[in-house]
């Protein structure tokens, strides 16, 4: 998050896509999405966020998909085919 904020503020390149797990040790994925919504939204439209999670909870999926920045939602484990799909998205 710090990198993204700094890159946007300084006009530096930002990633084309992010892989986001909903279950993170320091900041939950939904918290990360909330924080993304607080920073320069116009720049964020360039980033494609792909959720990759082991969560089977439909509520998690619905909640994540409510953010327009989410482009895809996939269950773990990650496969090479999934990575190819994400990169080509």
N, C-alpha and C positions, 0 to 999 in steps of 0.2 A: 504494500500500500504506500509506504514512504517513497519507494522508487517512482511509482505512478504519479503521485502528487508532485514530486520534484520535477519529473520529466514534463508534465503538463505546464507547470508554472514557468519553467525555463525554456519551453518550446523545443525540448529534446524529443527524439523519436520515441514512440510508444509501441508496445508489442502489437502485432496483428491479431493475436489471439491469446487467451489465458485458459489454462486448465484449472478448474476449481473443484475442490472436494468440499462437500458440505460439512464434514466432520473434521475440523482442524484443531490442533492442540491450543493455540494461543488465541485464535479468532475464528469463530464458526463461519462457514461459508455465507450464511445469510447476513451475518454482521459485516462481512467483507462487501457484499452486494449493497448493503445499506450505506456503507462508507463511500463506495463508488458513486452512489446517487448524490452524495453531498459535494462532489468535486465537479469540475467543468464538464458538463454533460455533452456538449457539442463535440469535444475531443474524444469522449468515451464511445461515441457512436462508431468510431473507427475500430474499436476492439471487439473481437468476437469472443464471448465467454462461453466455454463449453464445460458443463458440470459433469464430472466423473466421480461417482460415489458408490459406496457399498451399501448405502441406505436403501432399504426396501419400503420405506414409509411413503405412501402416496401423498401424504400431507407435505413432506419435504419436496417432493417433485412438483406438486402444484404451487407451492410457495416460491420455489426457485423460478419456475416458468412465468410467474407473475412479473418478473423483471424483464423489461424489453431488451436488455443487453444480452440476455441468455439466448444463445443460438441453438443449443443442443443439450440434451440430457442423456447421459449414458451410464449404465451400471458397470462397476468394476467386476472382474479384472479387465484391464486395458489390453486390447489386441493390436497388432500391427495394422490390421485393416481399419480399426477405429482411428488410429493416428493418421493414416492416409486420408480418411474421410474428413477429419478435422482440418488438416493442412490444406485440402482442396476446397473446403467450404467457401 
